[in-house]
Amino acid sequence: MYAAARRSILAVPASSSRMLEKARGLPADEIFLDLEDAVAPGAKAAGRAAVVTALAAPDWAGQARVVRVNDWTTPWTLDDVVTVVRGAGAHLDSILLPKVTSAAQVTALDLLLRQLEINAGLPVGQIGVQAQIENAQGLAAINEIASASDRLRSLVLGPADMMASLGMRGLAVGEQPQGYVTGDAHHHVLMTILVAARAHGLTAIDGPYLKIDDAQGFRAVADASAALGYDGKWVVHPSQIDIANEVFSPRQSDYDTAENLLDAYAHATSAAGGERGAVRFEGEMIDEASRKMAEVIAAKGRAAGMTRTPDADAAAQD
């Protein structure tokens, strides 16, 4: 699941050639070129052409390349997918499908991609799918959606549409609605998407925070979803990228401890270590469950390119 980091996902309007060019040199883990909300109806065709050109550009800095198409209730989805895959399918990591409300919508995209890949001479299944969950219908059908296709790679929260769908009394995306003073009004939505993602081996991505001048606010909401276990978050401005990369990476001390714990436990359970199922590590007893927890931290750190601090020696075992 953590072969590549998905900490920061930069949204780039397909209608802005300047932003499309700039995005290729930014340190976001993933760039998604947006043909949906960020492109006016009359600019959809020009946006598709711009996306094809941008995807095939030679100067990408290793980011995953994704395109958000329009949802199936619009007249543009078919042309979006066909144009982009025929023109630049070899350079495309996945299609981001918004406003998903049923497994059938994912299946339809899967079948369309299969035919396009065959006709373009691409390996079948090469292009992944990300499903954006943005309303009550999608949330209610989350497990069916999450198991709809082997192409699925991520479940993505669309917080603004979700707030509108649920009737929340608020205009600040991702923040607590007016009058809600106990707990987190978004917790159920976040956890429902996260549990479905994990149950089906998918990554879970948090949506955007739109107050681009409020770095503290962005950090706070990113910290919250990262603490739950989300893999990353959308960023809508370059100033948010470094914060997202930091927040969704393990702290260096946690990464060092996780790697040391894995080494200690591997030794303890080996013949040389006495084949023990539980061992003392840094003042506490660890066992197989501890190993699983440490593996999550270590895997996320490795995906982010982290290495163990040279002087972070493995803790002594008893």
C-alpha positions as CSV (number, residue, x, y, z in Angstrom):
1,M,0.0,0.0,0.0
2,Y,2.9,2.4,0.8
3,A,5.1,1.7,-2.2
4,A,5.0,5.4,-3.0
5,A,4.1,8.3,-0.8
6,R,0.8,10.0,-1.4
7,R,1.2,12.8,1.2
8,S,0.5,15.9,-1.0
9,I,-1.9,15.9,-4.0
10,L,-1.8,19.2,-5.8
11,A,-5.0,20.2,-7.7
12,V,-4.2,22.1,-10.9
13,P,-6.9,23.6,-13.2
14,A,-6.6,22.2,-16.7
15,S,-7.6,25.6,-18.1
16,S,-4.4,27.3,-16.7
17,S,-1.4,26.7,-18.9
18,R,0.8,28.7,-16.5
19,M,-0.2,26.5,-13.5
20,L,0.1,23.3,-15.5
21,E,3.7,24.2,-16.4
22,K,4.6,25.3,-12.8
23,A,3.2,22.2,-11.2
24,R,5.7,19.9,-12.9
25,G,8.5,21.3,-10.8
26,L,6.8,21.3,-7.4
27,P,7.5,18.8,-4.7
28,A,4.0,17.4,-4.4
29,D,3.8,13.6,-4.5
30,E,0.9,13.6,-6.9
31,I,-0.5,16.2,-9.4
32,F,-4.1,15.9,-10.5
33,L,-5.1,17.9,-13.6
34,D,-8.7,19.0,-13.1
35,L,-11.3,18.9,-15.9
36,E,-14.2,19.1,-13.4
37,D,-15.0,22.0,-11.1
38,A,-12.0,24.1,-12.1
39,V,-12.9,24.2,-15.8
40,A,-16.0,26.1,-17.0
41,P,-18.4,24.2,-19.4
42,G,-17.3,26.2,-22.4
43,A,-13.6,25.4,-21.8
44,K,-13.8,21.6,-21.4
45,A,-12.6,20.8,-24.9
46,A,-9.6,23.2,-24.6
47,G,-8.9,21.8,-21.2
48,R,-8.7,18.2,-22.5
49,A,-6.2,19.3,-25.1
50,A,-4.1,21.1,-22.5
51,V,-4.1,18.0,-20.3
52,V,-2.9,15.7,-23.0
53,T,0.0,18.1,-23.8
54,A,0.9,18.5,-20.1
55,L,0.9,14.8,-19.4
56,A,3.3,14.1,-22.2
57,A,5.7,16.9,-21.2
58,P,9.2,15.5,-20.6
59,D,10.1,17.6,-17.5
60,W,8.0,16.0,-14.8
61,A,9.8,15.6,-11.4
62,G,8.6,12.1,-10.6
63,Q,5.1,13.0,-9.4
64,A,2.2,10.6,-10.0
65,R,0.0,12.1,-12.8
66,V,-3.8,12.0,-12.4
67,V,-6.7,13.5,-14.2
68,R,-10.0,14.3,-12.6
69,V,-12.7,13.9,-15.2
70,N,-16.3,15.1,-14.9
71,D,-18.8,12.8,-13.2
72,W,-21.1,10.4,-15.0
73,T,-24.2,12.7,-14.6
74,T,-22.6,15.3,-16.9
75,P,-22.4,15.2,-20.7
76,W,-18.5,15.4,-20.6
77,T,-17.3,12.2,-18.9
78,L,-16.9,10.1,-22.0
79,D,-15.1,12.7,-24.0
80,D,-12.8,13.4,-21.0
81,V,-11.7,9.8,-20.6
82,V,-11.4,9.0,-24.3
83,T,-9.5,12.1,-25.2
84,V,-7.1,11.9,-22.3
85,V,-6.3,8.1,-22.6
86,R,-6.0,8.1,-26.3
87,G,-3.8,11.2,-26.3
88,A,-1.6,10.5,-23.2
89,G,-2.6,7.2,-21.6
90,A,1.0,6.0,-21.4
91,H,1.8,8.9,-19.1
92,L,-1.3,8.6,-16.9
93,D,-1.3,7.0,-13.4
94,S,-5.0,7.1,-12.7
95,I,-8.3,8.7,-13.4
96,L,-10.0,10.5,-10.5
97,L,-13.8,10.0,-10.8
98,P,-15.8,12.6,-8.8
99,K,-19.2,12.3,-7.1
100,V,-19.2,8.5,-7.1
101,T,-22.5,7.3,-5.7
102,S,-22.5,3.6,-6.7
103,A,-20.3,0.7,-7.6
104,A,-21.8,0.7,-11.1
105,Q,-20.2,4.1,-11.9
106,V,-16.7,2.6,-11.1
107,T,-17.5,-0.5,-13.1
108,A,-18.5,1.6,-16.1
109,L,-15.2,3.5,-16.0
110,D,-13.3,0.3,-15.6
111,L,-14.9,-1.2,-18.7
112,L,-14.3,2.0,-20.7
113,L,-10.6,2.1,-19.7
114,R,-10.2,-1.6,-20.6
115,Q,-11.3,-1.0,-24.2
116,L,-9.2,2.2,-24.5
117,E,-6.1,0.4,-23.1
118,I,-6.5,-2.5,-25.6
119,N,-7.0,-0.1,-28.5
120,A,-4.0,2.0,-27.5
121,G,-1.8,-1.1,-26.9
122,L,-1.4,-0.4,-23.2
123,P,-1.3,-3.1,-20.6
124,V,-4.9,-3.8,-19.4
125,G,-5.3,-2.4,-15.9
126,Q,-2.3,0.0,-16.1
127,I,-4.5,3.0,-15.5
128,G,-5.9,3.1,-12.0
129,V,-9.1,4.7,-10.7
130,Q,-9.6,6.9,-7.7
131,A,-13.2,7.3,-6.4
132,Q,-14.1,10.6,-4.8
133,I,-16.8,10.3,-2.2
134,E,-18.8,13.6,-2.0
135,N,-22.3,12.9,-0.8
136,A,-24.6,10.9,1.4
137,Q,-25.3,8.4,-1.4
138,G,-21.7,7.6,-1.9
139,L,-21.0,7.3,1.8
140,A,-23.9,4.9,2.2
141,A,-22.6,2.7,-0.7
142,I,-18.9,3.0,0.3
143,N,-18.1,-0.7,0.7
144,E,-19.7,-1.6,-2.7
145,I,-17.8,1.2,-4.3
146,A,-14.5,0.2,-2.6
147,S,-14.8,-3.3,-4.0
148,A,-16.1,-2.4,-7.5
149,S,-12.8,-2.8,-9.4
150,D,-9.3,-4.1,-9.2
151,R,-8.2,-0.7,-10.7
152,L,-9.2,1.1,-7.5
153,R,-6.3,2.7,-5.7
154,S,-7.8,5.3,-3.5
155,L,-10.9,6.6,-1.8
156,V,-10.9,10.4,-1.7
157,L,-13.1,12.6,0.5
158,G,-14.7,15.6,-1.2
159,P,-15.5,17.7,1.9
160,A,-17.3,20.7,0.3
161,D,-19.9,18.7,-1.6
162,M,-20.2,16.3,1.4
163,M,-21.0,19.2,3.8
164,A,-23.6,20.4,1.3
165,S,-25.1,17.0,0.9
166,L,-25.4,16.5,4.6
167,G,-26.8,20.0,5.1
168,M,-24.1,21.1,7.4
169,R,-24.4,24.7,8.6
170,G,-21.0,26.1,7.4
171,L,-19.1,27.7,4.6
172,A,-15.5,26.9,5.6
173,V,-14.5,23.6,4.0
174,G,-13.2,21.1,6.5
175,E,-13.8,23.2,9.5
176,Q,-16.5,22.7,12.2
177,P,-19.9,23.9,11.2
178,Q,-21.4,26.8,13.1
179,G,-22.7,25.8,16.5
180,Y,-21.0,22.4,16.7
181,V,-18.9,22.6,19.8
182,T,-18.4,19.0,20.9
183,G,-16.2,16.6,19.1
184,D,-15.6,16.6,15.4
185,A,-18.5,16.9,13.0
186,H,-16.5,15.3,10.2
187,H,-15.3,12.3,12.2
188,H,-17.9,9.8,11.0
189,V,-17.4,10.7,7.4
190,L,-13.6,10.5,7.7
191,M,-13.7,7.2,9.5
192,T,-16.3,5.6,7.3
193,I,-14.1,6.3,4.2
194,L,-10.9,5.2,6.0
195,V,-12.3,1.9,7.2
196,A,-13.6,1.1,3.7
197,A,-10.3,2.0,2.2
198,R,-8.3,-0.2,4.6
199,A,-10.8,-3.1,4.3
200,H,-10.2,-3.2,0.6
201,G,-6.5,-2.4,0.5
202,L,-6.8,1.2,-0.8
203,T,-5.2,4.4,0.2
204,A,-7.4,7.1,1.9
205,I,-7.0,10.7,0.8
206,D,-8.4,13.8,2.6
207,G,-9.8,16.6,0.6
208,P,-8.8,20.3,0.4
209,Y,-8.6,23.1,2.8
210,L,-9.4,26.2,0.9
211,K,-8.1,29.0,3.1
212,I,-4.8,29.2,1.3
213,D,-3.5,32.0,3.6
214,D,-4.2,30.1,6.8
215,A,-1.2,27.8,7.2
216,Q,-2.1,27.1,10.8
217,G,-5.6,26.0,9.9
218,F,-4.4,23.8,7.1
219,R,-1.9,22.1,9.5
220,A,-4.6,21.5,12.1
221,V,-7.0,19.7,9.7
222,A,-4.2,17.8,8.1
223,D,-2.9,16.7,11.5
224,A,-6.4,15.4,12.4
225,S,-6.8,13.2,9.3
226,A,-3.1,12.1,9.5
227,A,-3.6,11.0,13.1
228,L,-6.6,8.9,12.1
229,G,-4.4,7.1,9.4
230,Y,-5.1,9.0,6.2
231,D,-2.3,8.7,3.7
232,G,-2.4,12.3,2.4
233,K,-4.4,15.4,1.6
234,W,-5.2,17.6,-1.4
235,V,-3.4,20.9,-1.6
236,V,-4.8,23.8,-3.6
237,H,-1.8,26.1,-3.4
238,P,2.0,25.4,-3.5
239,S,2.3,26.9,0.0
240,Q,0.5,23.9,1.4
241,I,2.7,21.2,-0.1
242,D,5.6,21.3,2.4
243,I,3.2,21.2,5.3
244,A,1.3,18.2,3.9
245,N,4.6,16.4,3.2
246,E,5.7,17.0,6.8
247,V,2.4,16.1,8.4
248,F,1.8,12.9,6.5
249,S,5.3,11.6,7.1
250,P,6.3,10.0,10.4
251,R,8.3,12.1,12.8
252,Q,12.0,11.1,12.5
253,S,12.0,9.9,16.1
254,D,8.9,7.7,15.5
255,Y,10.4,6.3,12.3
256,D,13.7,5.5,14.1
257,T,11.8,3.8,16.9
258,A,9.6,1.8,14.5
259,E,12.6,0.5,12.5
260,N,14.4,-0.4,15.8
261,L,11.4,-2.2,17.1
262,L,11.1,-4.2,13.9
263,D,14.8,-5.2,14.2
264,A,14.4,-6.1,17.9
265,Y,11.3,-8.2,17.3
266,A,12.8,-10.0,14.3
267,H,15.8,-10.9,16.5
268,A,13.6,-12.0,19.4
269,T,11.5,-14.3,17.3
270,S,14.5,-15.9,15.6
271,A,16.4,-18.9,16.7
272,A,19.3,-16.8,17.7
273,G,17.1,-14.6,19.8
274,G,15.4,-17.5,21.6
275,E,12.2,-17.7,19.4
276,R,10.3,-15.5,21.9
277,G,6.9,-14.1,21.0
278,A,7.2,-11.2,23.4
279,V,10.2,-9.1,24.3
280,R,11.0,-6.0,26.3
281,F,11.8,-3.0,24.1
282,E,12.5,0.5,25.4
283,G,10.7,-0.2,28.7
284,E,7.6,-1.9,27.3
285,M,6.6,-5.4,26.2
286,I,6.2,-5.8,22.5
287,D,4.6,-8.7,20.5
288,E,3.1,-9.4,17.1
289,A,0.6,-6.6,17.4
290,S,3.4,-4.2,18.2
291,R,5.2,-5.3,15.1
292,K,2.1,-4.5,12.9
293,M,1.9,-1.0,14.4
294,A,5.6,-0.4,13.8
295,E,5.4,-1.7,10.3
296,V,2.8,1.0,9.4
297,I,5.0,3.8,10.6
298,A,8.1,2.3,9.0
299,A,6.4,1.6,5.7
300,K,5.1,5.2,5.5
301,G,8.6,6.5,6.3
302,R,10.3,4.4,3.6
303,A,7.7,5.5,1.0
304,A,8.6,9.1,1.9
305,G,12.3,8.4,1.4
306,M,13.2,8.5,5.1
307,T,16.3,6.8,6.5
308,R,17.2,5.9,10.0
309,T,19.2,8.4,12.0
310,P,22.8,7.0,12.0
311,D,23.0,7.1,15.8
312,A,19.6,5.7,16.4
313,D,20.8,2.3,17.7
314,A,18.4,-0.5,18.2
315,A,17.3,-0.7,21.8
316,A,18.6,-3.4,24.1
317,Q,16.5,-6.5,24.4
318,D,15.9,-8.4,27.6
